[in-house]
Amino acid sequence: MKRNDGMNYAPKGKSAPVVTDGQFIIAAIGLDHGHIYGMCNGLIEAGATLKWVYDKDSKKVAEFCKTYPQVQPAQSEKEILEDPDVKLVAGATITSKRCDLGLRVLDYGKHYFTDKSPFTTLEQLELARKKTAETGLKWAVYYSERLHVESAVFAGQLIEQGAIGKVVQVLGTGPHRSSVESRPSWFFEREYYGGILCDIGSHQIEQFLFYAGAKDAKVVHSKLGNYKHHQYPEFEDFGDATLIADNGATNYFRVDWLTPDGLKTWGDGRTIILGTDGYIEIRKYIDIARDEDGDHLYLVNHDTEQHFSLNGKVGFPYFGELILDCLNDTENAMTQEHTFKAAELCLIAQRDAIYVNDEFKVNRV
């Protein structure tokens, strides 16, 4: 796991299979983002059998095969899609191309698991909604900052147990290191990556809806800007937004590509969840200047103030639940409506954002 490189951050957990070998066969198509490794790790640990990989870039395929020597390189995307044994395709292609890949995958009768953000336009989202309604297949999204972080998983369990009462507000910070020297060109082009609120903002909105137990929300205000990376005029290195959920819970989040080099990981992601009877703070990837390991959770309520160190202790139940949902036509991992609602709200936040530049002049995008 590369601690300094968020694009190739790929958590590994304990083996917790929910199916036997060969019972749930998967393939990977599209290796443009390193999250594909985390996606495959989670599914394999839950018992999935990785059979195929395809990407037009042979170097990416060769590197993938080094990590997963059991996988077979396919000669074409179609070779995978026409394999009747494949139940699910995982993809991390360029953001703007993820929807088209998903439509093809579902047309061939397979479930789709895509990296975030799944869409760059609201039109793409509507196509996906129609396709899932038409086929009954899953369009799952790798919202990794909640699903693949043990402290974030544990926070959900505490809330479900009533540890902090009813959730009133969620505050989220999602700072990332830009690592411009290792990024592909598409990463800096708005047409392809969709914008900062569409991209890494999707994590924040998804976790807000989940922790607040909300089905919908309104984007009240959003901003974005490029304060540092002027060599990439279409890039946005800062964004924030405020939302109000249908149940009255509120959300503020900030995302950025401004993590300084002195931090020992790619980003100091934190979440603070305020409830009527307590609060939780999650320090996801590091406890700065104290512990380089992540997965720290702090709980305060009427009974206690407590620190939990959760690295290696909680696991990642989402992946096994997703496999069983695909096999049993259930929605225990994440409902399709929740998956798409998080995507919709980040697209709206991006669309309606006010642009603020480094001279603090405000303009509409």
Helices and strands as residue ranges (DSSP letters): G 6-8, E 25-29, H 35-45, E 49-54, H 58-67, E 72-73, H 77-81, E 86-91, G 95-97, H 98-107, E 111-115, H 122-135, E 139-142, H 144-147, H 150-160, E 167-175, G 180-182, G 185-188, H 190-193, H 201-212, E 217-225, E 238-245, E 250-256, E 270-275, E 278-283, E 296-301, E 305-309, H 317-328, H 336-351, E 354-356, E 362-364
